[in-house]
Amino acid sequence: MAGLRSVLEAVYADAGVSPVARPDTLEVVTRHGAHHDFVVAINHGDDAARYPVAGLDLLTGDETNGELEVQGGGVAVVRTARDTGGDGG
């Protein structure tokens, strides 16, 4: 995994972007809807993990207030405002 990480760091640097830092045990995927984006986070680790995202956790009904905490072995689905940035997403 370390080899892939160094390759991706070079790709990000070349593209002028920086990825959001997250623990290695936290899997995060964003799905884009017509009116909202949905961030799905799965914590494969034993300890709680944090990820910067603002929105409504659809599983708990709680607002994340800019930071999501996913307990060890836990899952979260956060509805966010639709990202209309120029990334083509």
N, C-alpha and C positions, 0 to 999 in steps of 0.2 A: 504494500500500500504506500510505502514511503516513496517509491519510484514514481508512482502515478501522481502523488501529491506534488512532487517537484516539477513534473511536466505541466500539471494544471496551473501551478503558480506562475510558470513562464508564460503560459497562454493568457492567463488573466492580466499579467503585467503588460504583455504585448497589446492586448485589447484595451488597456487603460481602465480596467474595472477591478474592483476588489470584492471578493466573496464575503458574505456575512459569516463571522466566526461562530462556530457551534461545536459542541463536544462530539468526539468521534462516535459516541454511542447513540447520538440523536439523528435519526433519519428524517429529513424534511423535504416535502414535495409540495409545490404550489400548482393548483389547477385553476384555470381561468374560466369564469362564467361570463354571461352577458352583462350582468350588473354587479357582480362581486367576484372576488378571488377567494379561494379556499386553500388554507395552509394546513396540511396534514403532517403531524409530527408524531413519530413513534420512537419511544425511548427504549433501546435494546439493553441498556445498562441497569445496574442495581440502584444507582444514586439518582436523585432528581437532577434534571438538566434544564437550563434556561435558554430561551431563544427570543431575539427581539422581533416582536410582531404586535401590532395594535389591531384589535378587533374583538369579536364576540366568539367565545368558545362555545360551539354548538352542543357539546356534550355536557357541559356544566351550567351553561347560561350566564357565565361570568364574563365581564369585560377584562381583557388582558392588560389594559393600561400601558401598552408599549412593551411588556415583557411577559412571555409565556413560560410557566414552569410546568414541566411534565415529569411526574413521579417515575421512579424506576419501574420499568415494565409497563408504563402507561402510554396512552394515546390521547391526542387532542386534535380537534378539527376546528380551525378558527376562520370565521368569515370576516374578510377584510374589505375595505373599499376597493373598487376596481382600479387596478393600476393602469393608468392611461399614458404612462411614460412612452417615450419614443423607441422602445426596444422591440416593437413588433409583436409583443406578447399578447 
